[in-house]
Amino acid sequence: MRLQLNASPDLQLTGFLQYDNVSNSFGANTRLRWTFYPPGDLFVVYNHNLRTRDPVTFARELAFASNQLLVKLQYAFRC
């Protein structure tokens, strides 16, 4: 499932939800992009992953797998 919200041309919020039936894992990805100046962007990305507790019995209980928070600043110098 994908969701995209464009609050303005300079501010975007995107979210992804994904389930993998091979590894029995569930992942969520949220990305905020802010264009603070035409050649400059700030990205804030949050990833959250869950997995089944017992991959042999395929229990429906989900357990924490990982979290990740990334921040990226991108700026282009134009001559």
Secondary structure as UniProt FT lines:
FT   STRAND          2..8
FT   TURN            9..10
FT   STRAND          11..20
FT   TURN            21..24
FT   STRAND          25..37
FT   TURN            38..39
FT   STRAND          40..52
FT   TURN            55..58
FT   STRAND          62..75
//
